């Protein structure tokens, strides 16, 4: 049992770093082929790196790496080594990926040079998917993503909205170098596309589902869900209205991408089981999201509000 869990943990770590690698390469393509050459402003450390590049000619990946090195040192205490390790890996992949792409792609290549709005959309989608995939596995592309992750750790705030708040000022500041409000406006459009894609990707990957399973082989199904799918489940007592027989109902919550394992288990143990699956809005605690509140209420306040008689029963 312990070795199985260790193997699963190793598999998840490998999967996470593979996803981060893919995410960063998508970001490299969006940033270096569509946004940077078309002088479309963007937010975060990449936006600052772009402004420095347009103004001084210093390669954007060098400035990007320096900014993130400073931010990650500050984020270590808040986010911990586990998050920062993935983010450091992501920053390195993005930096070296940008350098590699620069060597591979001709200097005069300028995609969608006469269609800046299309370049804005395509680049924004690439960057949004990149950021969303990175955040979904506990990493990020650095910059304002690190700031957003720190805020999201303690407050139930949309990641896309946090990014939007921090990035608007960087895009506006790009006018100092670009001297063209049209390009700044393209940057605003790109930022909204990125924010939408981040929320869409993160929310879809974090979706959870619940199962109600009725089967005479409920014990075998429950044990298999515990040991193979590595998810907890509860047994509820019920009664069939038509048959008037006592029944056992397995209640289980899992991530959406884990539902296929549960269906495979059910089909293997009892193909005739009755299964109801539905989406849930939010799941918190024990392997799912952490409860985030803006204002914490103390146990003294709770006791004060519920009254003396009820308090004696606690």
C-alpha positions in Angstrom: 0.0 0.0 0.0 2.8 2.4 1.0 4.9 1.6 -2.1 1.8 2.1 -4.3 1.3 5.6 -2.8 5.0 6.4 -3.2 4.8 5.3 -6.9 1.8 7.4 -7.4 3.5 10.4 -5.8 6.5 10.0 -8.1 4.2 9.7 -11.1 2.4 12.9 -10.2 5.6 14.8 -9.8 6.9 13.6 -13.2 3.5 14.5 -14.7 3.5 18.0 -13.1 7.0 18.8 -14.4 6.1 17.5 -17.9 3.0 19.8 -17.9 5.1 22.7 -16.8 7.6 22.0 -19.6 4.8 22.0 -22.2 3.2 25.1 -20.7 6.5 27.1 -20.8 7.1 26.1 -24.4 3.7 27.4 -25.3 4.5 30.6 -23.5 7.8 30.8 -25.4 6.0 30.6 -28.7 3.3 33.1 -27.8 5.7 35.6 -26.4 8.6 35.4 -28.9 6.8 34.8 -32.1 3.6 36.9 -31.7 3.8 39.5 -29.0 7.4 40.7 -28.8 8.0 41.2 -32.5 4.7 42.9 -33.0 5.3 45.3 -30.1 2.2 44.2 -28.2 2.5 45.2 -24.6 1.8 42.7 -21.9 1.9 42.6 -18.1 4.1 41.0 -15.4 7.8 40.4 -15.6 7.5 39.6 -19.3 5.9 43.0 -19.9 8.8 44.7 -18.1 11.3 42.6 -20.0 9.6 43.7 -23.3 9.7 47.4 -22.3 13.4 47.0 -21.5 14.0 45.2 -24.9 12.2 47.8 -26.9 13.9 50.7 -25.1 17.5 49.4 -24.8 17.8 46.3 -27.0 18.7 44.0 -24.0 17.3 40.6 -24.6 13.9 40.1 -23.0 14.8 36.6 -21.5 17.7 38.1 -19.6 15.6 40.8 -17.9 12.8 38.3 -17.3 15.3 35.9 -15.6 16.7 38.7 -13.3 13.3 39.9 -12.2 12.1 36.5 -11.4 15.2 35.6 -9.4 14.5 38.6 -7.1 10.7 37.8 -6.8 11.3 34.1 -6.0 13.7 34.9 -3.2 10.9 37.1 -1.7 8.3 34.3 -2.3 10.2 31.5 -0.6 8.7 32.1 2.9 5.2 32.6 1.6 4.8 29.8 -1.0 7.4 27.3 0.2 10.1 25.3 -1.6 7.6 23.0 -3.3 5.9 25.9 -5.3 9.1 27.8 -5.8 11.0 24.7 -7.1 8.4 24.3 -9.8 8.4 28.0 -10.6 12.2 28.1 -10.7 12.1 25.2 -13.1 9.4 27.0 -15.2 11.5 30.2 -15.3 14.6 28.2 -16.4 12.6 26.4 -19.1 11.1 29.7 -20.4 14.5 31.5 -20.4 16.4 28.7 -22.2 13.5 28.0 -24.4 13.5 31.7 -25.5 17.2 31.5 -26.2 16.9 28.3 -28.2 14.0 29.7 -30.2 16.0 32.8 -31.0 18.8 30.6 -32.4 16.4 28.4 -34.4 14.2 31.1 -35.9 15.5 33.6 -38.5 15.8 37.1 -37.2 13.7 38.6 -39.9 10.7 36.2 -39.2 7.7 38.4 -38.3 4.5 36.4 -38.1 1.2 38.4 -38.6 3.1 41.6 -39.1 0.2 43.2 -40.9 -2.5 41.7 -38.6 -1.7 42.9 -35.2 -5.1 42.2 -33.8 -4.8 38.5 -34.8 -1.3 38.4 -33.4 -2.7 39.8 -30.1 -5.4 37.1 -30.0 -3.1 34.2 -30.9 -0.3 35.4 -28.6 -2.8 36.0 -25.7 -4.3 32.5 -26.0 -0.8 30.9 -26.0 0.2 32.9 -22.9 -3.1 32.3 -21.1 -3.0 28.5 -21.6 0.7 28.6 -20.6 0.0 30.5 -17.3 -3.1 28.4 -16.6 -1.4 25.1 -17.1 1.5 26.1 -14.9 -0.7 27.3 -12.0 -2.9 24.2 -12.2 0.0 22.0 -11.2 1.5 24.3 -8.6 4.0 26.3 -10.7 3.9 29.5 -12.6 5.7 31.5 -15.3 6.9 33.9 -12.6 6.4 37.6 -12.3 2.9 38.7 -11.5 1.9 35.0 -11.4 4.0 34.6 -8.2 2.3 37.6 -6.7 -1.1 36.2 -7.8 -0.3 32.9 -6.2 0.7 34.5 -2.9 -2.6 36.5 -2.8 -4.6 33.4 -3.8 -3.1 31.4 -1.0 -4.8 33.5 1.6 -7.8 35.0 -0.2 -10.5 33.3 -2.4 -9.8 35.7 -5.3 -9.8 34.8 -9.0 -6.3 34.2 -10.2 -7.2 36.0 -13.5 -8.5 39.0 -11.6 -5.3 39.3 -9.5 -3.2 39.1 -12.7 -5.3 41.7 -14.3 -4.9 44.1 -11.4 -1.1 43.8 -11.3 -0.5 43.8 -15.0 -2.6 46.9 -16.1 0.0 49.3 -14.7 2.9 47.5 -16.6 1.0 47.7 -19.9 0.1 51.4 -19.4 3.8 52.1 -18.6 4.8 50.6 -22.0 3.6 53.9 -23.6 6.8 55.5 -22.3 8.8 53.3 -24.9 6.2 52.6 -27.6 4.8 56.1 -27.8 1.7 54.6 -29.5 -1.6 54.2 -27.7 -2.9 51.8 -30.3 -0.2 49.3 -29.2 -1.0 49.9 -25.6 -4.7 49.2 -26.4 -3.7 45.9 -28.1 -1.9 45.1 -24.8 -5.1 45.7 -22.8 -7.0 43.3 -25.2 -4.2 40.7 -24.8 -4.4 41.0 -21.1 -8.1 40.3 -21.0 -7.6 37.3 -23.3 -4.8 35.9 -21.0 -7.0 36.5 -17.9 -9.9 34.6 -19.4 -7.8 31.7 -20.6 -6.1 31.4 -17.1 -9.5 31.1 -15.3 -10.9 28.8 -18.0 -7.9 26.4 -17.8 -7.5 26.4 -14.0 -11.2 26.0 -13.3 -11.6 23.2 -15.8 -8.6 21.3 -14.5 -9.8 21.7 -10.9 -13.4 20.6 -11.5 -14.7 17.9 -9.1 -17.5 15.4 -9.4 -19.5 13.4 -7.0 -20.7 9.8 -7.3 -23.7 8.0 -5.8 -23.2 4.3 -6.4 -25.8 1.6 -5.5 -24.5 -1.9 -5.7 -24.7 -5.2 -3.8 -20.9 -5.3 -4.1 -20.6 -1.9 -2.4 -17.8 -3.2 -0.1 -15.5 -4.3 -2.9 -16.2 -1.1 -4.9 -15.4 1.0 -1.8 -12.2 -0.8 -1.1 -11.1 -0.5 -4.7 -11.8 3.3 -4.7 -9.8 3.7 -1.6 -6.8 1.6 -2.7 -6.7 2.1 -6.5 -8.2 5.5 -7.1 -6.8 6.7 -3.8 -10.0 8.5 -2.9 -12.1 8.3 0.3 -15.8 7.4 0.2 -18.7 7.0 2.6 -21.4 4.4 2.9 -25.0 5.7 3.3 -27.9 3.6 4.4 -31.0 3.7 2.1 -34.2 1.9 1.2 -35.5 1.0 -2.2 -39.0 2.5 -2.4 -40.3 0.0 -4.9 -38.5 -3.1 -3.7 -38.7 -2.1 0.0 -35.2 -3.5 0.5 -32.4 -2.0 2.5 -29.6 -0.8 0.3 -26.1 0.7 0.7 -25.1 3.8 -1.2 -21.5 4.7 -1.8 -20.9 8.5 -1.8 -17.6 9.6 -3.3 -16.0 12.9 -4.5 -13.1 13.0 -6.9 -11.4 15.3 -9.4 -13.0 15.3 -12.8 -9.9 13.8 -14.4 -10.0 10.9 -11.9 -13.6 9.9 -12.7 -12.5 7.5 -15.4 -10.6 5.4 -12.8 -13.8 5.2 -10.7 -15.9 4.2 -13.7 -13.3 1.5 -14.6 -13.5 0.2 -11.0 -17.3 0.1 -11.0 -17.5 -1.6 -14.4 -14.9 -4.2 -13.3 -16.5 -5.1 -10.0 -20.2 -4.7 -10.8 -21.2 -3.7 -14.4 -24.9 -3.7 -13.2 -24.4 -1.1 -10.5 -26.5 2.0 -10.5 -24.3 5.2 -10.7 -25.3 8.8 -10.6 -22.5 11.4 -11.4 -22.8 15.2 -11.1 -20.5 18.2 -10.9 -19.9 20.1 -7.7 -19.2 23.8 -7.4 -16.5 23.6 -4.7 -14.8 20.9 -2.6 -12.6 21.8 0.3 -10.4 19.8 2.7 -8.7 16.4 2.6 -7.0 16.3 -0.8 -9.0 19.2 -2.4 -8.9 23.0 -2.1 -8.1 24.8 1.1 -10.9 26.9 2.6 -10.1 30.6 2.2 -12.0 33.3 4.1 -11.6 37.0 4.2 -12.4 37.3 7.9 -11.8 34.6 10.4 -14.4 34.1 13.2 -13.0 33.0 16.6 -14.5 30.1 18.6 -15.3 32.7 21.3 -17.5 34.6 18.9 -19.2 31.3 17.8 -20.0 30.4 21.5 -21.3 33.9 22.1 -23.7 33.8 19.2 -25.1 30.3 19.6 -26.3 30.9 23.2 -25.6 29.5 26.6 -27.9 26.4 26.3 -26.5 25.3 23.0 -23.0 26.0 24.1 -23.3 23.6 27.0 -24.1 20.8 24.5 -20.8 21.4 22.6 
